[in-house]
Amino acid sequence: MNKEIFLCAICNINSGTCNEDCKFCSQSVRYKADIERYKQKEMLHILDEAKTARDNGALGFCLVTSDKGLNHKTLEFVCSIAKVLTKEVPELRLIACNGTASLEQLLTLKDAGIKAYNHNLETSRDFYPSICTTHTWDERYETCQNVNKSGLVLISGGIFGLGESDEDRISMLKSLESLNPTSVPINFYHHNDALELEPNPLDIEKAFSLIKLTRESIPKAQRIMIAGGRGLMFGDRQDEIFKHGANSIVIGNYLTTNGRITSKDLEMLKSLNLSIAKKVS
């Protein structure tokens, strides 16, 4: 078990405005999920969240938008936030998660102070049309390639529990391994009644085995991060994720769902004699 755990927090700077049809995502306007929707979060609120994340021990702070990809307006918004946070909260490593992006856009983010870019493959290339028809898996893969070309740190993972097969999971992990991501965020589908997908069919033992499989399939990844759906999937057995290969977690709330109270996560790490990473390796 890795004794040092990397903490990351996410900030939904633009919520519920996406026109894509991703069947797993409550931020799509198509499904009319009962979530908070706004175009731009106030800078003061973002700064408060960043300071809270820092004070709780997070090193990563991810700025998330709910559109297919970057456009000029979104790019300007994210860059303006990055410049403020770089000055006010320099301890944080800023991550952008803004959908598909060109090499030029990524270089612009880098110049503004963004250090890493998160773009998940979500699932296998073959299964992807079953969960999204408004853009392709190949666009996702190309964005990850652009991240590597830009010199930004690549963060890329996926979602388990969408109805995919074991073969799909292995295929996704092979694709991720080919991209050589520094961090691999693993999400477990958190069902919303407004969505078309069936609830997550995975049981807890299968979920643990998928964390282990991810670690074994992408051995060069510095971090296997358990992100969305952690509380719902693992409940009072969340402490067991680390012995299966995880060495990073998202603390605080997720994009449209509440996470566990951060103090509980910190207590969990202390009880396991795990330390919080103090610097980015």
Secondary structure by P-SEA (a helix, b strand, c coil): cccbbbbbbbbccccccccccccccccccccccbbbbbccccaaaaaaaaaaaaaacccbbbbbbccccccaaaaaaaaaaaaaaaacccccbbbbbcccccaaaaaaaaaacccbbbbbccccccccccccccccaaaaaaaaaaaaaacccccccccccccccaaaaaaaaaaaaaacccbbbbbccccccccccccccccaaaaaaaaaaaaaaccccccccccccccccccccccccccccccbbbcccccccccccaaaaaaaaaaaccccccccc
